[in-house]
Amino acid sequence: MAVSPPESFIALQRFGLGARPGDLKAIASDPRGALLAEINPGALLIDDSALPDTITAITDVRDIQMQRKAAKQNAQGAASASSPAPDASASRAPDMAMGDGTSAAVDGGDTMMPAAGKGRGKKAKIAVTLPDGQKPGNPLSDELAARLDHAANAQTGFAERWAMFWTNHFAIEAATGQLVRWTVGPFDREAIRQHAFGSFHDLLFSVTQHPAMLAYLNNATSIGPDSKAGLRQHKGLNENHARELMELHTIGVQAGYTQADVTSFAKVLTGWTFGQNQKQPERFARFFFNANAHEPGPQTVLGHVYNQPGVQQGDAVLAMLAAHPATAKHIATKLVRAFVADTPPDDLVALLSKTFMDTQGDLGAVATALVSADAAWTAPMQKLRLPQEYVLSACRALAVTPKPAMLMKDLNTLGQPIFDPPSPEGYHDDAATWLAPDAMANRLDIAQSFAQQADSSADAREVADAVLGDAQSPATREAIARAEGPVQGLTILLMSPEFQRR
């Protein structure tokens, strides 16, 4: 008969990011209390002054595009025969005529908006330099390094796992375009982490109004057909944001909404955009409501008529969705599936859903209910760690800090690059998704790489005892004991079922 692992191991393995040497003993007297201690807003925040805020990131995008435009014009002027091929990254941005008398940016100037759809094709590159003399580089590299440091220093890593869940829930594809790529990190740090243990209402508004999301789901370019801008410019409605808000972010596909609801909600959201003109600092890189692009008149969503003026109409519909019972069930189901089991136990889903409704969407209370419920601790440890969790847990276990570029390469190899899911649905978290034929082979290669970076004097048996403790099976203990050196032993540790499953 299988023996249940100790609660200290479950706390770190199921709810957190795995044990570092010493963690199992440190929380042994009160594993649940260790998790509860991380349910505070401060545990979510990434305090790194080197990382840009949203305004700085969009300013950098503006500078990069202006430099690229100038470089392109210089290159074209120097050409004596035919002009070089157009730079895809500078020529594919759509006209953003939004009803204020300008065509291009919503408040004048050149647009920085990404083209609709996925931006994963290869693009011609023109070297540019920012005003401070630095090359643009890859903004995701610094973001990943900050998150690795944050995860490495957390006692259990529950707060980080919680943040990762919400970043995936409100998924954004960094590869969509330059503006999204530069702002997805600030989006996570400002819109999500600031609210993930607070009110779901506030979290929903924060992510919906952030420039990264408005750009990614094309709402910044959506115009009401009968608005002043729509009638003058013959521009139209984009339903992407409204659809994903209902299907993915709130009530879920099972809630019974219709296409008519999506269209009406999309009209409600017209005019929700952000400023791109640096000459208007009160708007630049901030959410604002453009009345000229807003579809006039009442709209019916989920059987209720919304006749509020201007931006208040969108506020009312979002508030309704945030408090909807279907939203509570949808989020509860996703949370239980993410943390406990691929097939979520009904009683645990019901508990979290009730907690959500009883507390008006207090996510701190929902997190507390999750880690306090006995059912969340007794379920079999069959969940497969997702690649990002696996990599962070391996770094914690072996006390290694890979270079960001190498870590990004590892995550790409494993199929879960940071901030770049394949769709607005985010990454799936079921085992079947991550058990492709070559998945374990890739994990083995990365496990061996991490083992080679670990302390060469480390005794793999001692490390295994420190991070797996009594959860080790006899087979795992024997395999590690028979390893031919520390690298092989640590590799076996990272590939063991006890390390891979949670």
N, C-alpha and C positions, 0 to 999 in steps of 0.2 A: 504494500500500500504506500502510495507516494506521500511524503511528508511535506506539509505546507512550508514555504520559506518563511523566515522571520519577518515581522512587519517592518523592521528597519530596512531590509532588502527590498520589500515591496514598495515602500515609500520612495526610495531612490530610483528603483528600476521602472516601476509603473508610472509614477506621477512626476518624477524628476528626470534628471539627465545622467543617472548612474552615479555610483560611488567613486570618490577619490580615495586613495589610501587614508584610512582613519575615519572616514565618514560613517561607516556602519556602527562603529563603537560610539561615535560622538552623538548619534541620535537614538541609540538603542533604548534608552530609558523612556523616550516619548516620541516615537516616529511620527505620529499624527500631529503632535504639537509642532514638530519641525516644519511640516508642510504648512500648517496654519500660520506659522510665523512669517511665511513668505507672501501671505495674502495681504499685501499692503502696497499702495501705489509706488512707493519708493523702490521696491524690489524689481519693478518693471523698467525703470528708467535707465537709459544708457547715457551716462554723464561723460561726454567726450567733446571738449571744446573744439577739437580739430574737425569734427563733422559739421557740415553746413546745415543751416535751417532751410526751410522751404524757399524763403525769399532769396537767400544767397545762392541756392542751387539753381533757381530759375534765372537769376542774374548771370550765373556762369553759362547757362545754356544760351542766353542772349549774346554774351560775349563770344562764345564759340561760333555761333551762327554768323555773327557779323564778321568775325575773322575769316571764316570759311568763304563767306560771300566775297570779301575783298580779295582773298587769294584766288578765287575762281575768276573774278573779273580781271585780275592781273594776268592770269594764265591765258585767258581768252584774248586779251589785248596784245600779248606777246606772240601769239600764234600767227604765222605768216601764211599758212595754207587754210586748212579747215579748222573749225573750232573743236576743242576736245569734247568728249562725251560729257553730258551734263552730270553734275554731282547729284546722285539720287537722294542723298540725305538733305540736300538744300532745295530740291525742286519738287518733292512730292507732297509738301504740306498743302492742305486745302485752303481755299478762300474762306475766310471766317466772317463774311458779311453778316453782322449780328444786329443790324437795325439802328445803328447810331450814326449812319451816314458814311461809314468807312467800309471799305472792302479790304480785308486782311485781318489784322488783330481786332479783337472785340472793342478795344478802346483806342485804336489807331496804332500804326507802326507795323513792323513785319510780324507775321504769325510764327509762333513756336510750336504749333500743334502738330502731333503726330498724324500720319495718315491713318485712315480707318483700317482695321484688320491687323493681322500680325505683321511685325516688321523684322522677320527673321532672314530675309534675303541678304546677300552680300552687297555692300555699298562701296562706291568709289570713295577713296579717302584723300583729303587734302590736309596737309599738316597745318595746324593752327597752334597759337600760343595765347594763353590768357594774359590779361593786362599785367599781372604780377610776375610774368615770365615763366609760369609753369605750364606744362602741357596738360590737356584735359585729363588724360589717363582714364582709369576705370573707377567710377565712383563706388561700385559694388565691392571692390576690394577692401577699401577702408571700412565700409559698413560691416563686412563679414569679419574683419579683424576685431572690430569693437564688440561684436556679438560673441565671438570666441572668447575674448577676455572676460566678458560679462558672465558667460556660462561657466568658465573655469573657476571663477571666484564665488559662485553661488553655493550655499550649503547643500541644498537639495536639487535646485534647478527647476522647481515647480513653477515659479513665476515666469521663467523663460519659456517653459513648455506652454504655459497659458498664453503668453504673448505670441508664440509661434502658431498656436491654434487660431487666434483671431487674425493674424496676418494672412493665414491661408483661407480663412472664412471670407475675408474681404480681399480676395486675391487680385493682384495686379501683375501684368506681364512686363517686365523691364525691357524686353526686346521689342516692344511695340514701337518705340520711338525715342529720340534723344531726350525730350522733356520728361517722359515717364521714367526713363532710366536714371536720370539725375535726381528725380524727386521721390522715387519709391522708398529710399532710405529715410528721408525726412518724414514721409507719410507714415511709415512704421513708427518712428520715434515720437512724432508729434500727435498724429491723429489716433493711433491705436494704443500705444503704451501709456499715454496720458489718461486714458479712460477705461482700460481693459478690466480694472477691478472696481470701476464705478458704475454709473448708470448706463444700461444698454441704449437708452434714448440718447444720451449725450454722445456715446460712441458712434451710434448710427449717423447722427448729424455731422459729427466731426469727419468721418471718412467720406460721407456723401458730398460734403462741401469742399474737400481738399482738392487742390489743382491736379494732383496726380490721378485721382479717380475721375474727376470731371473730364480730363483729357483722355484717359484710357478708354472710358466707355462713351466718349464722343458727346457728352451732354453739353460741353462748352460750345459746340457748333450746332446744337439743335435749336431750331427756330419754329415758333408756332406758325402754321400756314396762314392764319388770319390775323397775325400780329402785324404791327406797322412794318417791321422788317420783312416778314414773309410776303406781304402783299407787294412791297416795293421791289424786293430783290428776287422773288420767286425761289427762295430757299425753303427747305422743308424740315420735317420732323425726323429725329433719330430716336429710336425706341430702345437702344441698347441698355442705357442706364436704368430706365424704368423696369425693364424685363428682369435684369439681374438683381435689382433691389428686391423684387418680389420673389423670384424663383430661388435665389441663392442667399441673399442677405437677411431676409425676414421670414415671411410666411411659408415659403417652400412650395415646390411644384404640386404637392398633394393638397394644397389648401383650396383648390377649386376656382381660382381666378380664371378669367377669360382673356382672349386677345383684346376684346374691347376695353377691359380693365387696364391692360398694358398701354394701349394707345391713349386712353384718357390720362393715365398717370404720366406718360411721356409729355403730354401737353401741359400738365400741371408743372412739370419740371423745366419747361422752356424758360429761358432767361437766367437759369442757374449757371453761372460761369465764373471766370476769374480774370483779373487784370493782367495784361501783358505789355502795357505801355509804361516804361520807366519814368516818363514825364508826369505820370499820375501815381505818385508813391502811395497815396491812400488806398489805391486799388491794386497796385502791382503785386502779383503773386498771391493775392488774397481773393477769397470768395466775394462775389458781389452779384446783386440781382439786376439784370438788364431788362427793364420794363418794356422796351421797344421790341424785344424778341419773344415776350411772353404771350402765349395764346390767351385771348380774352374769353371771359364767360365761365359759367359753372362747368364742372366735370364730375362724372359719376365713377367712383372707384369702389369696388366690392359692395355695390348696392347703396352706397351713401353719396349724397350730392354735396360737393364742396364748392362753395360760392364765395370764399374769402378773397379779398383783393390782393393782387400781386404775389409777393413771396410768401405771404401768410397761407396761401392755398397749399403750397408745397410743404410748409411747416406742419399743417394740419394732417395731411396724408401721411407724412413720415411719422408723426407722433402716433397716429392710429396703427400703423404697421408695427412700430416699436412695442406697443402694448397689446398686440393681438395674441390670443391664445395659440393660434397656429405658429406664430413666431416662437413662443415659449417651447412648444413641442419640437419644432424644427431644430432649434439650438440645443435643447436638451439631448435630443437623439444624436446630434453630431458630437457633442461633448462626450457622451458615454461611449460612442463608437471610437472616438479618438483616444481616450484614456484607458478604457476598460476592455472592450470586446468588439470584434468585427460585427457580431450580432448583438446589439445592445439589449441588455435585460430590461424588460418592460417596467419592472418595479422601480428601477433606478432612473429610467427616463421619466417616469411619472413623478418621482420625488423632485428631480431638478426642474421639471416643467412647473410643478406647483410652487416651488421656491421662487422661480422667476416671476410668476404671476402674483404671489403673495407679497413680494418685495418691490413690485413695480420695476422689475428688470434690474435689480441690484446684482451685478456680476460678482462682487465680492461674496455676497451671500450664497450665490449659486456655486462658487468655487468651494466655499466652506461646506456646503451640503455634499458636494462630490467627495471630498477627502474625508468627510466624517461618516459617510454611509458604509456600513459593514459590507454591503453587497459589492462595493467597489474594491474591497480588499480580498474577498474570498473567491472571486472569479478566477478560473485557471489562467496562468500566465502564458497565453498563446498569441498575443499581439506581436507582430514583427516590428521591430524598430524601423522607422523610416530612415532614409539615408542621412538627412540632416541630424536627426537624433543620434544615429549610430556614430557619425563622425565626431560630434561634440562629446558623446559619452566616451569614446575611445581616447580622445585627447585628455579628458578628465582622469580616466583610469591609469593612463601611462604617463601623465604629467608632461605631455609634449605640446608644443606650439608650432604647428606647421606654418610656413609662409602663406600669406593669403592667396597668392597666385596658385600655389600648389593645392591648397584647400579648395579653391574654386574649381580647379581641374578635377579633383576627386569627386566633388559633388556633381559636376557635369557627367562624369563617367558613371556615377551611380544613378543618374536620372532625376536628381532633385536640386538643380542649381538654385542659389538664393534669389528670391524675389523674381523668379521667372517660370511660373507654372505654365502648362500648355494652354490654359484657357481661364476665363473668369471663375470657373468652378474650383480652381485651385488643385492641389495634389490630392489624389485619393489616399486614404489611410488604411485600406484593408490589405491583408497579407498577399492576396492573389495578385494585386497590382505590382508588387515588388518582388515576386518570385519568378521572374522570367528566367529562361535557361542560363543566361550568362550573368545573372544578378549576383549569385553567390561567388562566382569566379572573380567578379570585379571587387566584391567585398574582401575576398581573400588577398588580392593584390594590394589593396589599400591597408588592410590589417598588417600585412608584412611590412609595408612602407612605414607605418607608424611604429611598429616594433623595432625597426632599424633606427628610428629616431630617439627611442627611449634610452634611458640610462643603461649603458652597456654592462654595468655591474649588478643590474637588477636581477633578483631571483624570481623567476616567473611563478614559482609556487607561492612565494610570499605575497606577490602582487595579487594573484588569484584569491588567496585567502582574505586579502584586504578589501577587495572590491566585490567578490561574490560570497565570501564567508561560507556559512552552512548551506547556502543554496546550491553549491557545487554538487554535481552527481559524482558517484564513484568513477564513472567512465571519464569524466572531464579531469578529475584529479589525477587519474592514472596517465592519461594522455599528456598532461602538462609535465608530470614527473618524468616521463620517458623522453621528453623533448631533447633534441641534440643542440643544447645551448639556449640562451635567453631569448634570442630573436624568434626561434621556432616556438618556444614555450609561450611567449606573449602573443604570438600570432594565433596559437590554438585557443588561448584565453579569449581573444576578441572574436573568434569564430565559433565559440561554444554556444550551444542552445541557451544556456543560462544568461549569456551576455546579449545574444541576439533577440531574445524574446522578452516581452514584458506583459 
